Amino acid sequence: MIIVHHLNESRSQRILWLLEELGTPYEVKNYERNAQTRLAPPELKAVHPLGKSPVVEIDGKVLGESGAIVEYLAEREAGGKLAVAPNDPARADYLYWLHFAEGSAMLPLLLKLYVGMLGEAGNTLMQMRIEPEIDNHLAHANAALGEGNYFVANRFTAADIEMSFVLDAAKMRGGLERYPNLVRARAANQARPAYQRALQRGGEYKMGQ
Ligand SMILES: N[C@@H](CCC(=O)N[C@@H](CS)C(=O)NCC(=O)O)C(=O)O
């Protein structure tokens, strides 16, 4: 049995999408962000010490960190159809994009959110380091897509699901419109029936707009 501890407007939306793509049955436990702070409610700390989302329970094992969750579930479920096997020539690229999302691309996007809270005091940092780093990462991802919609070997994999939150965060605050390949891939993601079913399960997801 798989339980997804799902925070509204968050990274856990992509776990729902992954499970819909895999056709794996799961339960959703919903948590609401605090309207003022946007933080997760304290009940999530009872599930995992960090109190962050996503967290899943897989046959009683609690697992956090979306990259680990996506990698683990993609390998384990549906015959590994959304994973890339260790002996596949595309394996290195698969792991690269799977880890690039949270390991590299999200950091400057999050810094923009936090440093933005400083107002004028953060302007220099924003212009000298944060905006150029956002562009560095998004331009790299945009170029990697080329004319295709998928990051790995021109086929849809779990790495595309993991990368989707980067595209959503970039849409919200990173100037996604400057990267036409990312815009096109994001639209292709959203047209998938499983993506739409995940929205039904997870409730409103404004980051997808
Ligand atoms: N790198 C972690 C980040 C987890 C994370 O920060 N999740 C956010 C949701 S997008 C969260 O729970 N925020 C609420 C909070 O920090 O209270 C992952 O990918 O799972």
The ligand as an SDF file (V2000), in Angstrom:
LIG
                    3D

 20 19  0  0  0  0  0  0  0  0999 V2000
   14.1900   18.7450   -1.8620 N   0  0  0  0  0  0  0  0  0  0  0  0
   12.9780   18.3880   -1.1660 C   0  0  0  0  0  0  0  0  0  0  0  0
   12.2470   19.6850   -0.8260 C   0  0  0  0  0  0  0  0  0  0  0  0
   11.0160   19.4630    0.0000 C   0  0  0  0  0  0  0  0  0  0  0  0
   10.2750   20.7870    0.2210 C   0  0  0  0  0  0  0  0  0  0  0  0
   10.8670   21.8250    0.5490 O   0  0  0  0  0  0  0  0  0  0  0  0
    8.9400   20.7520    0.0670 N   0  0  0  0  0  0  0  0  0  0  0  0
    8.1470   21.9460    0.2000 C   0  0  0  0  0  0  0  0  0  0  0  0
    6.9420   21.8620   -0.7310 C   0  0  0  0  0  0  0  0  0  0  0  0
    7.2540   22.2330   -2.3760 S   0  0  0  0  0  0  0  0  0  0  0  0
    7.5580   22.0580    1.5900 C   0  0  0  0  0  0  0  0  0  0  0  0
    7.2220   21.0490    2.1910 O   0  0  0  0  0  0  0  0  0  0  0  0
    7.3730   23.2900    2.0510 N   0  0  0  0  0  0  0  0  0  0  0  0
    6.6680   23.6000    3.2450 C   0  0  0  0  0  0  0  0  0  0  0  0
    7.5490   23.8690    4.4270 C   0  0  0  0  0  0  0  0  0  0  0  0
    8.7770   23.9770    4.2680 O   0  0  0  0  0  0  0  0  0  0  0  0
    6.9880   24.0120    5.5210 O   0  0  0  0  0  0  0  0  0  0  0  0
   12.1630   17.4680   -2.0610 C   0  0  0  0  0  0  0  0  0  0  0  0
   12.3350   17.5330   -3.2880 O   0  0  0  0  0  0  0  0  0  0  0  0
   11.3960   16.6470   -1.5600 O   0  0  0  0  0  0  0  0  0  0  0  0
  1  2  1  0
  2  3  1  0
  2 18  1  0
  3  4  1  0
  4  5  1  0
  5  6  2  0
  5  7  1  0
  7  8  1  0
  8  9  1  0
  8 11  1  0
  9 10  1  0
 11 12  2  0
 11 13  1  0
 13 14  1  0
 14 15  1  0
 15 16  2  0
 15 17  1  0
 18 19  2  0
 18 20  1  0
M  END
$$$$
